[in-house]
Amino acid sequence: MDERIPDRFHALFREHYPSVFRKIAALVPDRAAAEDLAQEAFLRLYRNPPDDLHRIGPWLHVVSTRIAFDYLRNAGRREQLQEKVERRALTAARSYPSNEQIAIANWERQVVKRVLAKLSERDRQALLLKEEGYSHAEIAQALGVNPKIVGTLLVRAAERFRRQWSPEEEAES
């Protein structure tokens, strides 16, 4: 191996670094990343130089362009991965409620149960069946009433529920 390679490399580095850095900086907006990528280009030159050192300028141009595009492509992938991780974290946060959310839900459930207990059996059944997603025809069949009156029955039951729901009921919890 030629003892002068390091001297020659230093000379090539000083001569071509500014143009390589400008090329990469034009493609990569982050200055620190552009400096790292320019150093990567010269590291590749040092480890695997081209056969013809007189054509080092075009060789560095091609290598620096590839390095910059690889960086941008990987940065896009990293950004997509980060977004995916954030979406999963949000989904996990929604699927695992906090202790406070659990306590509030339990309190609301207790209040609703007490208010429902104050209603007539028919009103309570109608509201519960509707909440479960049953159709008006199914509610009519379960309650033994004409299907045409189920809508009115539900409206009136909901109104009675609202009247029973009072600040005192909430305070009793």
C-alpha positions in Angstrom: 0.0 0.0 0.0 1.2 3.5 -0.9 2.5 5.4 2.2 1.3 8.7 0.6 -2.4 7.7 0.5 -3.2 9.6 3.7 -1.5 12.7 2.4 -3.3 12.4 -0.9 -6.6 11.8 0.8 -6.1 14.9 2.9 -5.5 16.9 -0.2 -8.6 15.5 -1.9 -10.6 16.2 1.2 -9.6 19.8 1.4 -10.1 20.3 -2.3 -13.5 18.6 -2.7 -15.2 18.9 0.7 -16.8 22.3 0.1 -18.5 21.2 -3.1 -19.6 17.9 -1.6 -21.0 19.6 1.4 -22.9 22.2 -0.7 -24.3 19.4 -2.9 -25.6 17.5 0.1 -26.8 20.6 2.0 -28.9 21.5 -1.1 -30.7 18.2 -0.7 -30.7 17.7 3.1 -32.1 20.7 5.1 -30.5 19.7 8.4 -27.0 21.2 8.5 -25.6 18.7 11.0 -26.9 15.8 9.0 -25.4 17.3 5.8 -22.0 17.5 7.5 -22.3 13.9 8.7 -23.3 12.8 5.2 -20.4 14.7 3.6 -18.0 12.9 6.0 -19.7 9.6 5.0 -18.9 10.3 1.3 -15.2 10.9 2.1 -15.2 7.8 4.3 -16.4 5.8 1.3 -13.6 7.4 -0.8 -11.0 6.5 1.8 -12.2 2.9 2.1 -12.9 2.2 -1.5 -11.4 4.8 -3.9 -12.2 4.8 -7.6 -9.6 3.4 -10.0 -9.1 6.8 -11.7 -8.3 9.5 -9.1 -8.4 12.1 -11.9 -12.2 11.6 -12.0 -12.7 11.9 -8.3 -15.0 15.0 -8.7 -17.7 13.2 -10.7 -17.3 10.1 -8.5 -17.8 12.2 -5.3 -20.8 13.9 -7.0 -22.5 10.5 -7.6 -21.6 9.1 -4.2 -22.8 12.2 -2.3 -26.1 12.3 -4.3 -26.8 8.7 -3.5 -25.9 9.2 0.2 -28.2 12.2 0.4 -31.1 10.4 -1.3 -30.6 7.3 0.9 -30.7 9.6 4.0 -33.9 11.3 2.8 -35.6 8.0 2.0 -34.7 6.6 5.4 -35.8 9.8 7.1 -39.2 9.4 5.4 -39.4 5.8 6.7 -38.4 7.0 10.2 -41.1 9.6 10.1 -43.7 7.1 9.0 -42.6 4.7 11.7 -42.8 7.5 14.3 -46.3 8.4 13.1 -47.3 4.7 13.3 -45.9 4.5 16.9 -47.8 7.6 17.9 -51.0 6.3 16.4 -50.6 3.0 18.3 -49.9 4.9 21.5 -53.0 7.0 21.1 -55.0 3.8 20.4 -53.6 2.1 23.4 -54.4 5.1 25.5 -58.0 5.0 24.3 -58.3 1.2 24.9 -56.8 1.4 28.4 -58.8 4.0 30.3 -57.2 5.8 33.2 -58.2 5.1 36.8 -60.1 8.5 36.8 -62.0 7.5 33.7 -62.9 4.2 35.2 -64.1 5.8 38.4 -66.2 8.4 36.5 -67.8 5.6 34.4 -68.6 3.5 37.5 -70.1 6.6 39.2 -72.3 7.4 36.1 -73.4 3.7 35.9 -74.5 3.8 39.6 -76.5 7.0 39.1 -78.1 5.6 35.9 -79.1 2.4 37.8 -80.7 4.4 40.6 -82.6 6.6 38.2 -83.8 3.6 36.2 -84.9 1.9 39.4 -87.3 4.8 39.9 -89.0 4.3 36.5 -91.8 1.9 35.7 -90.8 -1.6 34.5 -92.1 -0.8 31.0 -90.1 2.5 30.7 -87.0 0.8 32.1 -87.2 -2.1 29.7 -87.9 0.1 26.7 -84.9 2.3 27.4 -82.6 -0.6 28.1 -83.7 -2.4 24.9 -83.2 0.7 22.9 -79.7 1.2 24.4 -78.8 -2.3 23.5 -79.7 -1.6 19.9 -82.9 -3.4 19.5 -85.3 -2.2 16.7 -88.7 -0.7 17.4 -90.3 -3.9 16.2 -88.2 -6.0 18.6 -89.0 -3.6 21.5 -92.7 -3.8 20.7 -92.6 -7.6 20.7 -90.6 -7.7 24.0 -93.0 -5.3 25.7 -96.1 -6.7 24.2 -97.2 -3.4 22.7 -98.2 -2.2 19.2 -95.1 -1.4 17.2 -96.6 2.0 16.1 -96.4 3.3 19.7 -92.8 2.3 20.4 -91.4 5.7 19.3 -93.8 7.6 21.5 -93.2 5.2 24.4 -89.4 5.8 24.1 -89.7 9.6 24.0 -91.9 9.6 27.1 -89.7 7.1 28.9 -86.7 9.3 28.1 -88.5 12.4 29.4 -89.4 10.6 32.7 -85.7 9.5 33.0 -84.6 13.1 32.6 -87.0 14.3 35.2 -85.8 11.7 37.7 -82.2 12.6 37.0 -81.6 15.5 39.4 -78.7 17.2 41.1 -79.8 15.4 44.3 -79.4 12.0 42.5 -75.9 12.9 41.5 -75.1 14.1 45.0 -76.3 10.8 46.6 -73.4 9.0 44.9 
